Amino acid sequence: MILKLTIDDQTFDIDVPDQMIEEAEEFYAKMDKDMDRGWQMSRFWVEKPDLYQRCQIVADRVLGAFHTENQKMVLLMSGYILSRVPAVEEVVVDTSGDITLTEIVA
């Protein structure tokens, strides 16, 4: 599956193998469990992040993985978004430091 990811003025097509998404499902379920306990999203504490907010949180992790050139983490986190929102068309990652401004376009 391919995730179209826009960071600043650059767009990337992240090709995540279907098999990787399937194999990572247990890890994704653990991520969901962690987020079930609430999450700090920029200046706000979100008690129970919904699906959109979870994808914003994960997109922020993708951004971090891009900055550290951790390709495996880019694929893994992109796979999370694709597994939870298969109809996603694009993720526009906010780079100002405000997770809540990241757009998940489906």
PyMOL commands that place a pseudoatom at each C-alpha (Angstrom):
pseudoatom trace, name=CA, resn=MET, resi=1, chain=A, elem=C, hetatm=0, pos=[0.000, 0.000, 0.000]
pseudoatom trace, name=CA, resn=ILE, resi=2, chain=A, elem=C, hetatm=0, pos=[1.168, 3.532, -0.660]
pseudoatom trace, name=CA, resn=LEU, resi=3, chain=A, elem=C, hetatm=0, pos=[0.859, 6.466, 1.720]
pseudoatom trace, name=CA, resn=LYS, resi=4, chain=A, elem=C, hetatm=0, pos=[1.161, 9.897, 0.147]
pseudoatom trace, name=CA, resn=LEU, resi=5, chain=A, elem=C, hetatm=0, pos=[2.965, 12.029, 2.713]
pseudoatom trace, name=CA, resn=THR, resi=6, chain=A, elem=C, hetatm=0, pos=[3.555, 15.761, 2.412]
pseudoatom trace, name=CA, resn=ILE, resi=7, chain=A, elem=C, hetatm=0, pos=[6.166, 17.437, 4.590]
pseudoatom trace, name=CA, resn=ASP, resi=8, chain=A, elem=C, hetatm=0, pos=[6.613, 21.153, 3.998]
pseudoatom trace, name=CA, resn=ASP, resi=9, chain=A, elem=C, hetatm=0, pos=[6.638, 21.495, 0.212]
pseudoatom trace, name=CA, resn=GLN, resi=10, chain=A, elem=C, hetatm=0, pos=[7.773, 17.949, -0.564]
pseudoatom trace, name=CA, resn=THR, resi=11, chain=A, elem=C, hetatm=0, pos=[5.518, 14.985, -1.235]
pseudoatom trace, name=CA, resn=PHE, resi=12, chain=A, elem=C, hetatm=0, pos=[6.662, 11.398, -0.791]
pseudoatom trace, name=CA, resn=ASP, resi=13, chain=A, elem=C, hetatm=0, pos=[4.994, 8.140, -1.780]
pseudoatom trace, name=CA, resn=ILE, resi=14, chain=A, elem=C, hetatm=0, pos=[5.758, 5.727, 1.044]
pseudoatom trace, name=CA, resn=ASP, resi=15, chain=A, elem=C, hetatm=0, pos=[5.382, 2.178, -0.278]
pseudoatom trace, name=CA, resn=VAL, resi=16, chain=A, elem=C, hetatm=0, pos=[4.605, -0.073, 2.674]
pseudoatom trace, name=CA, resn=PRO, resi=17, chain=A, elem=C, hetatm=0, pos=[4.491, -3.793, 1.847]
pseudoatom trace, name=CA, resn=ASP, resi=18, chain=A, elem=C, hetatm=0, pos=[1.150, -5.402, 2.770]
pseudoatom trace, name=CA, resn=GLN, resi=19, chain=A, elem=C, hetatm=0, pos=[3.029, -8.204, 4.505]
pseudoatom trace, name=CA, resn=MET, resi=20, chain=A, elem=C, hetatm=0, pos=[4.789, -5.715, 6.778]
pseudoatom trace, name=CA, resn=ILE, resi=21, chain=A, elem=C, hetatm=0, pos=[1.451, -4.211, 7.813]
pseudoatom trace, name=CA, resn=GLU, resi=22, chain=A, elem=C, hetatm=0, pos=[0.074, -7.663, 8.593]
pseudoatom trace, name=CA, resn=GLU, resi=23, chain=A, elem=C, hetatm=0, pos=[3.151, -8.674, 10.582]
pseudoatom trace, name=CA, resn=ALA, resi=24, chain=A, elem=C, hetatm=0, pos=[3.099, -5.415, 12.552]
pseudoatom trace, name=CA, resn=GLU, resi=25, chain=A, elem=C, hetatm=0, pos=[-0.545, -5.696, 13.652]
pseudoatom trace, name=CA, resn=GLU, resi=26, chain=A, elem=C, hetatm=0, pos=[0.396, -6.848, 17.154]
pseudoatom trace, name=CA, resn=PHE, resi=27, chain=A, elem=C, hetatm=0, pos=[2.699, -3.826, 17.492]
pseudoatom trace, name=CA, resn=TYR, resi=28, chain=A, elem=C, hetatm=0, pos=[-0.058, -1.529, 16.183]
pseudoatom trace, name=CA, resn=ALA, resi=29, chain=A, elem=C, hetatm=0, pos=[-2.493, -2.971, 18.724]
pseudoatom trace, name=CA, resn=LYS, resi=30, chain=A, elem=C, hetatm=0, pos=[0.020, -2.156, 21.475]
pseudoatom trace, name=CA, resn=MET, resi=31, chain=A, elem=C, hetatm=0, pos=[0.291, 1.395, 20.138]
pseudoatom trace, name=CA, resn=ASP, resi=32, chain=A, elem=C, hetatm=0, pos=[-3.499, 1.665, 20.307]
pseudoatom trace, name=CA, resn=LYS, resi=33, chain=A, elem=C, hetatm=0, pos=[-3.456, 0.431, 23.894]
pseudoatom trace, name=CA, resn=ASP, resi=34, chain=A, elem=C, hetatm=0, pos=[-0.853, 3.042, 24.806]
pseudoatom trace, name=CA, resn=MET, resi=35, chain=A, elem=C, hetatm=0, pos=[-2.905, 5.794, 23.198]
pseudoatom trace, name=CA, resn=ASP, resi=36, chain=A, elem=C, hetatm=0, pos=[-6.036, 4.536, 25.002]
pseudoatom trace, name=CA, resn=ARG, resi=37, chain=A, elem=C, hetatm=0, pos=[-4.494, 5.973, 28.178]
pseudoatom trace, name=CA, resn=GLY, resi=38, chain=A, elem=C, hetatm=0, pos=[-4.447, 9.474, 26.700]
pseudoatom trace, name=CA, resn=TRP, resi=39, chain=A, elem=C, hetatm=0, pos=[-1.831, 11.485, 24.861]
pseudoatom trace, name=CA, resn=GLN, resi=40, chain=A, elem=C, hetatm=0, pos=[-0.194, 14.894, 25.004]
pseudoatom trace, name=CA, resn=MET, resi=41, chain=A, elem=C, hetatm=0, pos=[-0.959, 16.546, 21.680]
pseudoatom trace, name=CA, resn=SER, resi=42, chain=A, elem=C, hetatm=0, pos=[1.082, 19.724, 21.564]
pseudoatom trace, name=CA, resn=ARG, resi=43, chain=A, elem=C, hetatm=0, pos=[-0.340, 21.907, 24.354]
pseudoatom trace, name=CA, resn=PHE, resi=44, chain=A, elem=C, hetatm=0, pos=[-3.395, 19.733, 25.008]
pseudoatom trace, name=CA, resn=TRP, resi=45, chain=A, elem=C, hetatm=0, pos=[-3.895, 16.486, 26.894]
pseudoatom trace, name=CA, resn=VAL, resi=46, chain=A, elem=C, hetatm=0, pos=[-6.346, 14.285, 25.001]
pseudoatom trace, name=CA, resn=GLU, resi=47, chain=A, elem=C, hetatm=0, pos=[-7.964, 11.792, 27.345]
pseudoatom trace, name=CA, resn=LYS, resi=48, chain=A, elem=C, hetatm=0, pos=[-9.099, 9.366, 24.647]
pseudoatom trace, name=CA, resn=PRO, resi=49, chain=A, elem=C, hetatm=0, pos=[-7.659, 10.123, 21.186]
pseudoatom trace, name=CA, resn=ASP, resi=50, chain=A, elem=C, hetatm=0, pos=[-10.031, 9.254, 18.361]
pseudoatom trace, name=CA, resn=LEU, resi=51, chain=A, elem=C, hetatm=0, pos=[-8.862, 7.637, 15.135]
pseudoatom trace, name=CA, resn=TYR, resi=52, chain=A, elem=C, hetatm=0, pos=[-8.068, 10.959, 13.465]
pseudoatom trace, name=CA, resn=GLN, resi=53, chain=A, elem=C, hetatm=0, pos=[-6.019, 12.113, 16.455]
pseudoatom trace, name=CA, resn=ARG, resi=54, chain=A, elem=C, hetatm=0, pos=[-4.193, 8.781, 16.621]
pseudoatom trace, name=CA, resn=CYS, resi=55, chain=A, elem=C, hetatm=0, pos=[-3.180, 9.208, 12.999]
pseudoatom trace, name=CA, resn=GLN, resi=56, chain=A, elem=C, hetatm=0, pos=[-1.981, 12.743, 13.767]
pseudoatom trace, name=CA, resn=ILE, resi=57, chain=A, elem=C, hetatm=0, pos=[0.121, 11.370, 16.630]
pseudoatom trace, name=CA, resn=VAL, resi=58, chain=A, elem=C, hetatm=0, pos=[1.603, 8.662, 14.406]
pseudoatom trace, name=CA, resn=ALA, resi=59, chain=A, elem=C, hetatm=0, pos=[2.220, 11.135, 11.576]
pseudoatom trace, name=CA, resn=ASP, resi=60, chain=A, elem=C, hetatm=0, pos=[4.306, 13.139, 14.033]
pseudoatom trace, name=CA, resn=ARG, resi=61, chain=A, elem=C, hetatm=0, pos=[6.352, 9.988, 14.633]
pseudoatom trace, name=CA, resn=VAL, resi=62, chain=A, elem=C, hetatm=0, pos=[6.768, 9.602, 10.877]
pseudoatom trace, name=CA, resn=LEU, resi=63, chain=A, elem=C, hetatm=0, pos=[8.117, 13.150, 10.770]
pseudoatom trace, name=CA, resn=GLY, resi=64, chain=A, elem=C, hetatm=0, pos=[10.609, 12.326, 13.521]
pseudoatom trace, name=CA, resn=ALA, resi=65, chain=A, elem=C, hetatm=0, pos=[11.701, 9.202, 11.665]
pseudoatom trace, name=CA, resn=PHE, resi=66, chain=A, elem=C, hetatm=0, pos=[12.212, 11.272, 8.507]
pseudoatom trace, name=CA, resn=HIS, resi=67, chain=A, elem=C, hetatm=0, pos=[14.412, 13.722, 10.388]
pseudoatom trace, name=CA, resn=THR, resi=68, chain=A, elem=C, hetatm=0, pos=[16.568, 10.913, 11.800]
pseudoatom trace, name=CA, resn=GLU, resi=69, chain=A, elem=C, hetatm=0, pos=[16.542, 9.057, 8.456]
pseudoatom trace, name=CA, resn=ASN, resi=70, chain=A, elem=C, hetatm=0, pos=[15.085, 5.963, 10.125]
pseudoatom trace, name=CA, resn=GLN, resi=71, chain=A, elem=C, hetatm=0, pos=[13.508, 4.356, 7.058]
pseudoatom trace, name=CA, resn=LYS, resi=72, chain=A, elem=C, hetatm=0, pos=[12.248, 1.306, 8.945]
pseudoatom trace, name=CA, resn=MET, resi=73, chain=A, elem=C, hetatm=0, pos=[10.349, 3.507, 11.397]
pseudoatom trace, name=CA, resn=VAL, resi=74, chain=A, elem=C, hetatm=0, pos=[8.948, 5.595, 8.510]
pseudoatom trace, name=CA, resn=LEU, resi=75, chain=A, elem=C, hetatm=0, pos=[7.560, 2.394, 6.979]
pseudoatom trace, name=CA, resn=LEU, resi=76, chain=A, elem=C, hetatm=0, pos=[6.287, 1.027, 10.291]
pseudoatom trace, name=CA, resn=MET, resi=77, chain=A, elem=C, hetatm=0, pos=[4.477, 4.233, 11.284]
pseudoatom trace, name=CA, resn=SER, resi=78, chain=A, elem=C, hetatm=0, pos=[3.123, 4.764, 7.765]
pseudoatom trace, name=CA, resn=GLY, resi=79, chain=A, elem=C, hetatm=0, pos=[1.810, 1.203, 7.941]
pseudoatom trace, name=CA, resn=TYR, resi=80, chain=A, elem=C, hetatm=0, pos=[-0.103, 2.063, 11.107]
pseudoatom trace, name=CA, resn=ILE, resi=81, chain=A, elem=C, hetatm=0, pos=[-1.955, 4.870, 9.313]
pseudoatom trace, name=CA, resn=LEU, resi=82, chain=A, elem=C, hetatm=0, pos=[-2.666, 2.652, 6.298]
pseudoatom trace, name=CA, resn=SER, resi=83, chain=A, elem=C, hetatm=0, pos=[-3.921, -0.169, 8.522]
pseudoatom trace, name=CA, resn=ARG, resi=84, chain=A, elem=C, hetatm=0, pos=[-6.306, 2.093, 10.434]
pseudoatom trace, name=CA, resn=VAL, resi=85, chain=A, elem=C, hetatm=0, pos=[-7.479, 4.307, 7.552]
pseudoatom trace, name=CA, resn=PRO, resi=86, chain=A, elem=C, hetatm=0, pos=[-7.113, 2.246, 4.363]
pseudoatom trace, name=CA, resn=ALA, resi=87, chain=A, elem=C, hetatm=0, pos=[-8.915, 4.942, 2.343]
pseudoatom trace, name=CA, resn=VAL, resi=88, chain=A, elem=C, hetatm=0, pos=[-6.372, 7.610, 3.301]
pseudoatom trace, name=CA, resn=GLU, resi=89, chain=A, elem=C, hetatm=0, pos=[-5.419, 9.717, 0.288]
pseudoatom trace, name=CA, resn=GLU, resi=90, chain=A, elem=C, hetatm=0, pos=[-2.750, 11.905, 1.848]
pseudoatom trace, name=CA, resn=VAL, resi=91, chain=A, elem=C, hetatm=0, pos=[-1.204, 12.954, 5.124]
pseudoatom trace, name=CA, resn=VAL, resi=92, chain=A, elem=C, hetatm=0, pos=[-0.045, 16.565, 5.320]
pseudoatom trace, name=CA, resn=VAL, resi=93, chain=A, elem=C, hetatm=0, pos=[2.312, 16.711, 8.293]
pseudoatom trace, name=CA, resn=ASP, resi=94, chain=A, elem=C, hetatm=0, pos=[2.540, 19.970, 10.215]
pseudoatom trace, name=CA, resn=THR, resi=95, chain=A, elem=C, hetatm=0, pos=[6.149, 20.904, 10.897]
pseudoatom trace, name=CA, resn=SER, resi=96, chain=A, elem=C, hetatm=0, pos=[5.496, 23.841, 13.232]
pseudoatom trace, name=CA, resn=GLY, resi=97, chain=A, elem=C, hetatm=0, pos=[5.355, 21.580, 16.270]
pseudoatom trace, name=CA, resn=ASP, resi=98, chain=A, elem=C, hetatm=0, pos=[1.555, 21.447, 16.572]
pseudoatom trace, name=CA, resn=ILE, resi=99, chain=A, elem=C, hetatm=0, pos=[0.411, 17.866, 16.012]
pseudoatom trace, name=CA, resn=THR, resi=100, chain=A, elem=C, hetatm=0, pos=[-3.219, 18.994, 15.844]
pseudoatom trace, name=CA, resn=LEU, resi=101, chain=A, elem=C, hetatm=0, pos=[-2.539, 20.861, 12.574]
pseudoatom trace, name=CA, resn=THR, resi=102, chain=A, elem=C, hetatm=0, pos=[-1.555, 17.693, 10.722]
pseudoatom trace, name=CA, resn=GLU, resi=103, chain=A, elem=C, hetatm=0, pos=[-4.189, 16.792, 8.121]
pseudoatom trace, name=CA, resn=ILE, resi=104, chain=A, elem=C, hetatm=0, pos=[-5.355, 13.271, 7.371]
pseudoatom trace, name=CA, resn=VAL, resi=105, chain=A, elem=C, hetatm=0, pos=[-7.118, 13.390, 3.997]
pseudoatom trace, name=CA, resn=ALA, resi=106, chain=A, elem=C, hetatm=0, pos=[-9.383, 10.434, 3.240]
for i in range(1, 106): cmd.bond("trace and resi %d" % i, "trace and resi %d" % (i + 1))
show_as sticks, trace
zoom trace
